[in-house]
Amino acid sequence: KIKKKKKDQALIQAKNDEDDLSINQSVLFLEELNLFAGKHFVKATKSAQAEVLSKLLRRNAKNIKEALVKLEKPPSKCGPGYAKDRDKIKKLISILE
């Protein structure tokens, strides 16, 4: 019961942080779920991946492609908010564990 209570508290906290994920956060979340390691995505170009994800995320494909390109860069080259985005996604993923 204690474990469930902690998960519930984490869920409430994650909801309070900001309900909607940014494009970058959405891409990081999908990376954590290993979507990009799947056979359909491995072979596809970044543009094709972005086009498909734009349908799922209802966001601009160009911006999604930029977020996909960031996945290949070291975090230090991705701007000041990138580490914060990663932390938010790790917190969100921890709810599922």
FENDA-V323945 format. One record per residue. N is the residue number from 1. RES is the residue in one letter. PSI is psi in degrees with one decimal (NA if undefined). Layout:
# FENDA-V323945
n=N res=RES psi=PSI
n=N res=RES psi=PSI
This chain:
# FENDA-V323945
n=1 res=K psi=-37.2
n=2 res=I psi=-41.1
n=3 res=K psi=-43.2
n=4 res=K psi=-39.1
n=5 res=K psi=-40.5
n=6 res=K psi=-40.9
n=7 res=K psi=-41.6
n=8 res=D psi=-40.8
n=9 res=Q psi=-40.0
n=10 res=A psi=-38.3
n=11 res=L psi=-45.3
n=12 res=I psi=-42.9
n=13 res=Q psi=-44.1
n=14 res=A psi=-38.3
n=15 res=K psi=-38.6
n=16 res=N psi=-29.2
n=17 res=D psi=-49.3
n=18 res=E psi=124.8
n=19 res=D psi=-44.8
n=20 res=D psi=141.7
n=21 res=L psi=143.9
n=22 res=S psi=172.8
n=23 res=I psi=-47.0
n=24 res=N psi=-43.4
n=25 res=Q psi=-38.7
n=26 res=S psi=-43.1
n=27 res=V psi=-41.8
n=28 res=L psi=-39.5
n=29 res=F psi=-45.6
n=30 res=L psi=-34.1
n=31 res=E psi=-43.5
n=32 res=E psi=-30.3
n=33 res=L psi=3.2
n=34 res=N psi=26.9
n=35 res=L psi=-39.3
n=36 res=F psi=-8.7
n=37 res=A psi=-9.3
n=38 res=G psi=153.6
n=39 res=K psi=-30.3
n=40 res=H psi=-34.7
n=41 res=F psi=-32.2
n=42 res=V psi=-40.6
n=43 res=K psi=-18.3
n=44 res=A psi=150.9
n=45 res=T psi=163.4
n=46 res=K psi=-36.8
n=47 res=S psi=-42.1
n=48 res=A psi=-42.4
n=49 res=Q psi=-45.7
n=50 res=A psi=-40.2
n=51 res=E psi=-44.5
n=52 res=V psi=-46.2
n=53 res=L psi=-28.6
n=54 res=S psi=-30.8
n=55 res=K psi=-41.4
n=56 res=L psi=-45.9
n=57 res=L psi=-11.1
n=58 res=R psi=46.4
n=59 res=R psi=167.8
n=60 res=N psi=129.1
n=61 res=A psi=-36.4
n=62 res=K psi=-44.5
n=63 res=N psi=-35.2
n=64 res=I psi=-41.0
n=65 res=K psi=-41.1
n=66 res=E psi=-40.3
n=67 res=A psi=-36.3
n=68 res=L psi=-39.6
n=69 res=V psi=-35.6
n=70 res=K psi=-29.3
n=71 res=L psi=-26.0
n=72 res=E psi=-9.9
n=73 res=K psi=155.7
n=74 res=P psi=142.2
n=75 res=P psi=-32.0
n=76 res=S psi=-18.1
n=77 res=K psi=4.1
n=78 res=C psi=5.4
n=79 res=G psi=166.0
n=80 res=P psi=-30.1
n=81 res=G psi=-6.9
n=82 res=Y psi=-45.0
n=83 res=A psi=-39.1
n=84 res=K psi=-41.4
n=85 res=D psi=-44.6
n=86 res=R psi=-43.3
n=87 res=D psi=-41.9
n=88 res=K psi=-41.8
n=89 res=I psi=-39.8
n=90 res=K psi=-38.6
n=91 res=K psi=-42.0
n=92 res=L psi=-43.8
n=93 res=I psi=-35.7
n=94 res=S psi=-24.3
n=95 res=I psi=-30.9
n=96 res=L psi=-14.6
n=97 res=E psi=NA
